[in-house]
């Protein structure tokens, strides 16, 4: 049975997709998977993230520290899987800044642990119910700072994120500028937000032109940071997200991209549950080079 947070996600996406303008469609990943309805795409994804959570939760060989508090709000918490001795992958969930929790982004955890990286998932306040996207960004920065302070002996930190989470990764890395952060692992991010203004996605987080401009990623702020970055992109993907991820790599020549023609926005994440998948191999190879 899906957890309550997953049911909320499904309800949210169903509402978003009931009436869809063209720009919303161009940013909506579940519209672009051949042979599947939007509901089928999302149900498959939620089943995968549920499987990832259950697998970790039931495995008593994995040390964990859950519900570590870095702020006063319910979502301002961190979960740690594994022992953060020297290497740590910090991960930020997606959900177009309006949905999702730190419990829903655990599909990379096994790959991380098998590569010698402990895994941390960061929750943050969503840009809903009167909260702004700027506040969500500040939450993630605070959450990452909390982790870095809590584990000062960790010398190699990678920060990863999926979809909106990848956007939040870039915002956090460019603000924190900590030399212990040595890489970014970015799954099909949405980095440039101006075109979202007036779409169903933008309206759901009350995105104004000023908020979009302020919170879009200025990739020039990555200058001076010694980072290895990998972009993971499935090509059964919303056209605007394909464009943005390719633009990211074109603008940041130190980054590399791994494209998967038979995968989409959500299967690039759930395929990480399969150690034989191309996505798993790409992530494993990236982590081993850090």
Beta strands, then each sheet from edge to edge (+ up, - down):
strand 1: 64-69
strand 2: 77-81
strand 3: 87-92
strand 4: 118-122
strand 5: 156-162
strand 6: 181-187
strand 7: 228-236
strand 8: 255-264
sheet 1: 1+ 2- 4+ 3+ 5+ 6+ 7+ 8+
end
